[in-house]
Amino acid sequence: MPHRPRLRTLATAFSTTVLTVSAVALVAAGITATAHAAEPVVPKTIRVVVPFPPSGSNDVFARLVSEKLSKKLGVTAIVDNKPGAGGAIGAEFVARSAPDGATLMITSSTFTGNAAVQPKTSYDVNKSFVPVAMLASGPMVLAVSEKSPYKTVADLIAAAKKDKGGINYGSSGIGSINQMSSELLAGDAGIEFTHVPYKGISNALTDLIAGQVQFVIASFPSVATQVKGGKLRALAVTSPTRSRFAPQWPAVAETVPNYSAELWWGVFAPAGTPQPLVEKLNAEIRDIIATPEMREIFSREGAEPSAMTAAQFAEHIRRDSARWKQVAKARNITAE
């Protein structure tokens, strides 16, 4: 009889322990289930839209990144070129796509420049897309014909001040990064140029060599071969400081303080794509572009791989978009 209360106490303690352990197990199972539920699911097939024709830098980067994403994630990533309207056709397709990660877009700086001068696009750069990852960025080159009398940026600006609108520049089209960076230079220097749009930068460079236009701002590979061949002269790079890929060329900012216009390439998804999936894709892409192989490929464009998070890239796009809208308004640039 004296031992019964002790037995009851032990039984109660045992029951309490079992209940506690069970509760902990259930909580742990719940946490595990939640973790698994939060794990983003990457679609087995990903369409990577390039809103430009094959063979350009956007297309080259898209095919390399798609190939490596396929191997890394065990999925099938297919490049789909949808050129037209300065990239607007491909962008509209992506903006209308389901926000499930099955459709991505790889594009470049012209994305924000073109949107700034297109008043009737069916998409908004900042609202219709989720910036996933910047691939790389780098300066362009301000080049003139080797026969040009202009040896420096200061020479070019002085000539433009003497002859308002008498200096022509070529670009790959209205809203292109070539045009926007040239108009930014005109605004910063307080001068006027005359824009001559072409269907592709190669045509503009052909006329630059022939003396039909006086300068072109274009990417490193577009200009480098012609500079080496003695047909073009590089006056400066458009980055805030000199590029490590061509330190012998001054920066435009050495003549026009605070001038800066750089190329970038990046990956976008439709608005509404789940943030965990965006973050996963960002991490995977950053791993890919940090490899020595990709660094070497980017260096051919005079560009460096980016380490931006998705949030940092989104902020970069907001600033870039606002900047080119301001330039378009100030310089009265419109696609209509």
Wavefront OBJ file of the C-alpha trace (Angstrom):
o trace
v 0.000 0.000 0.000
v 2.730 2.559 0.838
v 4.275 2.095 -2.643
v 1.157 2.821 -4.743
v 1.512 6.622 -4.829
v 5.080 6.160 -6.024
v 3.877 3.906 -8.859
v 1.244 6.426 -9.853
v 3.910 9.153 -9.931
v 6.154 7.065 -12.149
v 3.276 6.268 -14.480
v 2.342 9.940 -14.728
v 5.937 10.932 -15.419
v 6.251 8.264 -18.077
v 3.052 9.400 -19.790
v 4.218 13.025 -19.709
v 7.559 12.054 -21.225
v 5.898 10.076 -23.996
v 3.592 12.971 -24.791
v 6.502 15.434 -24.799
v 8.601 13.233 -27.097
v 5.630 12.749 -29.388
v 4.980 16.481 -29.491
v 8.625 17.176 -30.317
v 8.536 14.527 -33.017
v 5.405 16.040 -34.516
v 6.922 19.536 -34.465
v 10.106 18.218 -36.078
v 8.065 16.414 -38.715
v 6.152 19.614 -39.337
v 9.352 21.610 -39.730
v 10.737 18.990 -42.126
v 7.519 19.008 -44.132
v 7.564 22.801 -44.271
v 11.195 22.776 -45.428
v 10.363 20.310 -48.161
v 7.311 22.337 -49.154
v 9.442 25.479 -49.429
v 12.047 23.794 -51.629
v 11.569 25.427 -55.066
v 10.761 23.089 -57.912
v 12.662 23.831 -61.121
v 10.662 22.880 -64.236
v 12.013 19.941 -66.189
v 11.979 22.030 -69.372
v 12.961 25.706 -69.452
v 12.500 27.910 -72.502
v 15.177 30.624 -72.591
v 13.922 33.413 -74.842
v 16.461 35.634 -76.588
v 14.671 38.680 -78.078
v 17.372 39.094 -80.741
v 18.619 37.084 -83.746
v 21.147 34.248 -83.349
v 24.921 34.822 -83.201
v 24.978 38.032 -81.133
v 26.306 38.230 -77.579
v 22.825 37.714 -76.084
v 22.420 34.509 -78.070
v 25.946 33.256 -77.316
v 25.559 33.818 -73.563
v 22.075 32.294 -73.551
v 23.278 29.085 -75.185
v 26.231 28.723 -72.825
v 24.209 29.401 -69.679
v 21.357 27.158 -70.870
v 23.736 24.287 -71.549
v 25.319 24.578 -68.116
v 21.985 24.987 -66.328
v 20.747 21.828 -68.038
v 23.690 19.823 -66.711
v 23.707 21.415 -63.269
v 19.991 21.035 -62.545
v 19.233 17.940 -64.609
v 16.707 19.799 -66.764
v 16.331 20.661 -70.438
v 16.938 24.344 -71.208
v 16.103 25.325 -74.792
v 17.064 28.656 -76.408
v 14.257 30.290 -78.407
v 15.155 33.361 -80.510
v 12.251 35.804 -80.881
v 13.741 38.926 -82.530
v 11.965 42.084 -83.600
v 11.058 45.631 -82.530
v 14.335 46.149 -80.706
v 13.664 43.176 -78.437
v 10.048 44.082 -77.651
v 8.505 41.048 -79.353
v 10.448 38.557 -77.264
v 9.931 40.591 -74.106
v 6.153 40.678 -74.645
v 6.116 36.896 -75.056
v 7.939 36.402 -71.756
v 5.772 38.951 -69.924
v 2.657 36.956 -70.943
v 4.143 33.579 -69.963
v 3.203 31.626 -66.843
v 5.291 32.646 -63.796
v 6.461 29.123 -63.024
v 10.121 29.263 -64.062
v 9.454 27.443 -67.338
v 10.105 30.629 -69.360
v 13.112 32.899 -68.870
v 14.616 35.697 -70.961
v 18.236 36.606 -71.502
v 18.681 40.136 -72.784
v 20.960 43.145 -72.428
v 21.086 46.889 -71.768
v 18.943 47.695 -74.809
v 16.023 46.199 -72.828
v 15.744 49.284 -70.613
v 16.808 51.739 -73.321
v 14.253 50.473 -75.827
v 11.472 50.540 -73.222
v 12.300 54.185 -72.464
v 11.506 55.251 -76.033
v 8.602 52.853 -76.726
v 5.462 54.531 -75.325
v 3.081 51.741 -76.344
v 4.688 48.498 -75.204
v 2.297 46.048 -73.557
v 4.761 45.441 -70.725
v 6.491 47.436 -68.029
v 10.198 46.779 -67.467
v 9.840 46.984 -63.691
v 6.373 45.475 -63.214
v 6.103 42.731 -65.847
v 9.357 40.932 -65.030
v 11.388 39.632 -62.130
v 15.144 40.242 -62.533
v 16.780 36.896 -61.768
v 20.518 37.412 -62.274
v 22.941 39.723 -64.001
v 25.395 37.704 -66.068
v 28.089 40.290 -66.745
v 28.736 43.954 -67.405
v 31.390 46.049 -69.092
v 32.067 49.252 -71.002
v 31.617 50.072 -74.656
v 34.083 51.875 -76.900
v 33.718 55.271 -78.546
v 35.350 54.797 -81.949
v 36.025 56.938 -85.022
v 37.463 56.156 -88.430
v 41.226 55.877 -88.574
v 41.055 58.710 -91.152
v 39.100 60.927 -88.754
v 40.690 64.206 -87.663
v 39.512 63.548 -84.099
v 42.230 62.082 -81.926
v 40.535 62.541 -78.548
v 37.074 62.887 -77.026
v 37.881 66.564 -76.467
v 38.489 66.964 -80.217
v 35.094 65.419 -80.997
v 33.272 67.608 -78.486
v 35.024 70.768 -79.718
v 33.964 69.988 -83.295
v 30.354 69.397 -82.187
v 30.297 72.751 -80.388
v 31.468 74.533 -83.528
v 28.975 72.773 -85.804
v 25.690 72.105 -83.977
v 24.235 68.839 -85.266
v 27.024 68.497 -87.812
v 28.545 65.421 -86.165
v 26.710 62.234 -87.088
v 26.801 59.031 -85.073
v 25.555 55.578 -85.970
v 23.626 53.068 -83.874
v 21.851 49.747 -84.211
v 18.474 51.473 -83.934
v 16.256 53.818 -81.947
v 16.413 53.011 -78.246
v 19.541 50.893 -78.617
v 22.259 51.216 -76.005
v 24.427 52.710 -78.783
v 21.992 55.579 -79.266
v 21.194 56.108 -75.592
v 24.847 56.252 -74.570
v 25.607 58.684 -77.425
v 22.721 60.962 -76.436
v 23.813 60.759 -72.804
v 27.231 62.009 -73.933
v 25.627 64.866 -75.866
v 23.558 65.895 -72.877
v 26.445 65.675 -70.398
v 28.751 67.647 -72.706
v 26.100 70.232 -73.640
v 26.295 69.557 -77.380
v 24.168 68.190 -80.227
v 24.792 65.176 -82.462
v 22.727 63.826 -85.351
v 21.543 60.236 -84.976
v 21.734 57.840 -87.938
v 20.014 54.532 -87.029
v 20.966 51.294 -88.810
v 19.633 47.762 -88.868
v 22.462 46.297 -86.850
v 25.693 47.719 -85.504
v 27.818 46.077 -88.201
v 26.185 48.305 -90.842
v 26.867 51.380 -88.719
v 30.537 50.411 -88.386
v 30.819 49.883 -92.138
v 29.645 53.450 -92.695
v 31.904 54.681 -89.900
v 34.924 53.251 -91.705
v 33.684 54.846 -94.936
v 33.277 58.233 -93.249
v 29.472 58.432 -93.575
v 29.127 58.892 -89.812
v 31.710 60.431 -87.506
v 31.563 58.108 -84.493
v 29.912 55.038 -83.032
v 29.710 53.770 -79.458
v 29.731 49.982 -79.630
v 30.783 46.876 -77.724
v 34.402 45.771 -77.376
v 34.284 42.880 -79.887
v 32.371 44.983 -82.432
v 35.185 47.530 -82.463
v 38.355 45.692 -81.415
v 38.952 43.786 -84.654
v 38.619 46.928 -86.766
v 40.890 48.850 -84.393
v 43.550 46.148 -84.624
v 43.118 46.111 -88.396
v 43.835 49.835 -88.591
v 40.390 50.839 -89.858
v 39.047 52.378 -86.660
v 40.538 54.415 -83.819
v 39.317 53.957 -80.251
v 39.025 57.309 -78.481
v 37.732 56.102 -75.104
v 35.751 53.557 -73.105
v 32.395 54.384 -71.547
v 33.026 53.004 -68.051
v 33.658 55.435 -65.171
v 37.335 54.417 -65.208
v 39.640 52.695 -67.659
v 39.000 49.052 -68.474
v 41.545 46.430 -67.474
v 40.987 44.871 -70.894
v 42.315 47.985 -72.677
v 44.018 50.258 -70.129
v 45.624 52.271 -72.935
v 42.230 53.759 -73.835
v 41.055 56.610 -71.581
v 37.583 56.739 -70.089
v 35.143 59.293 -71.524
v 34.752 60.487 -67.919
v 38.320 61.788 -68.029
v 36.980 64.455 -70.410
v 33.294 64.562 -69.454
v 33.130 64.125 -65.662
v 30.690 61.519 -64.285
v 29.851 60.124 -67.724
v 29.188 56.382 -67.571
v 27.320 53.937 -69.797
v 27.935 50.224 -69.561
v 26.620 47.128 -71.241
v 25.026 44.422 -69.119
v 23.448 41.067 -69.810
v 20.895 39.461 -67.543
v 18.239 36.830 -66.918
v 14.581 37.715 -66.324
v 11.411 35.778 -65.464
v 7.729 36.764 -65.741
v 6.340 38.800 -62.832
v 4.898 36.570 -60.121
v 7.570 33.889 -60.366
v 7.976 32.517 -56.804
v 10.824 34.215 -54.962
v 12.365 30.936 -53.678
v 12.665 29.776 -57.286
v 14.173 33.128 -58.319
v 16.729 32.848 -55.511
v 17.623 29.285 -56.477
v 18.123 30.223 -60.114
v 20.192 33.234 -59.069
v 22.487 31.049 -56.947
v 22.898 28.434 -59.696
v 23.600 31.052 -62.378
v 26.128 32.868 -60.191
v 27.981 29.584 -59.696
v 28.044 29.058 -63.461
v 29.281 32.524 -64.440
v 32.016 32.491 -61.793
v 33.823 29.590 -63.495
v 37.136 30.276 -65.313
v 35.542 29.212 -68.602
v 32.762 31.782 -68.366
v 35.154 34.492 -67.160
v 37.233 33.904 -70.279
v 34.164 34.113 -72.526
v 32.981 37.341 -70.892
v 36.453 38.837 -71.220
v 36.086 38.649 -75.017
v 33.267 41.177 -74.587
v 35.433 43.284 -72.294
v 33.063 42.299 -69.498
v 33.274 40.915 -65.975
v 30.873 38.343 -64.468
v 28.434 39.709 -61.926
v 27.998 38.626 -58.302
v 24.689 40.483 -57.800
v 21.861 38.929 -55.835
v 18.401 38.984 -57.402
v 17.470 41.971 -55.221
v 20.587 43.889 -56.250
v 19.915 43.203 -59.917
v 16.310 44.378 -59.504
v 17.546 47.657 -58.013
v 20.032 48.031 -60.877
v 17.207 47.625 -63.411
v 15.077 50.229 -61.605
v 17.933 52.742 -61.729
v 18.813 51.908 -65.341
v 15.202 52.227 -66.463
v 14.737 55.572 -64.714
v 17.993 56.891 -66.148
v 17.174 56.079 -69.771
v 13.641 57.457 -69.399
v 15.197 60.701 -68.224
v 17.614 60.726 -71.181
v 14.793 59.937 -73.633
v 12.711 62.814 -72.286
v 15.587 65.296 -72.141
v 16.829 64.410 -75.623
v 13.338 64.013 -77.119
v 13.904 60.423 -78.221
v 10.869 58.397 -79.243
v 10.310 55.344 -81.409
v 7.278 56.926 -83.045
l 1 2 3 4 5 6 7 8 9 10 11 12 13 14 15 16 17 18 19 20 21 22 23 24 25 26 27 28 29 30 31 32 33 34 35 36 37 38 39 40 41 42 43 44 45 46 47 48 49 50 51 52 53 54 55 56 57 58 59 60 61 62 63 64 65 66 67 68 69 70 71 72 73 74 75 76 77 78 79 80 81 82 83 84 85 86 87 88 89 90 91 92 93 94 95 96 97 98 99 100 101 102 103 104 105 106 107 108 109 110 111 112 113 114 115 116 117 118 119 120 121 122 123 124 125 126 127 128 129 130 131 132 133 134 135 136 137 138 139 140 141 142 143 144 145 146 147 148 149 150 151 152 153 154 155 156 157 158 159 160 161 162 163 164 165 166 167 168 169 170 171 172 173 174 175 176 177 178 179 180 181 182 183 184 185 186 187 188 189 190 191 192 193 194 195 196 197 198 199 200 201 202 203 204 205 206 207 208 209 210 211 212 213 214 215 216 217 218 219 220 221 222 223 224 225 226 227 228 229 230 231 232 233 234 235 236 237 238 239 240 241 242 243 244 245 246 247 248 249 250 251 252 253 254 255 256 257 258 259 260 261 262 263 264 265 266 267 268 269 270 271 272 273 274 275 276 277 278 279 280 281 282 283 284 285 286 287 288 289 290 291 292 293 294 295 296 297 298 299 300 301 302 303 304 305 306 307 308 309 310 311 312 313 314 315 316 317 318 319 320 321 322 323 324 325 326 327 328 329 330 331 332 333 334 335 336
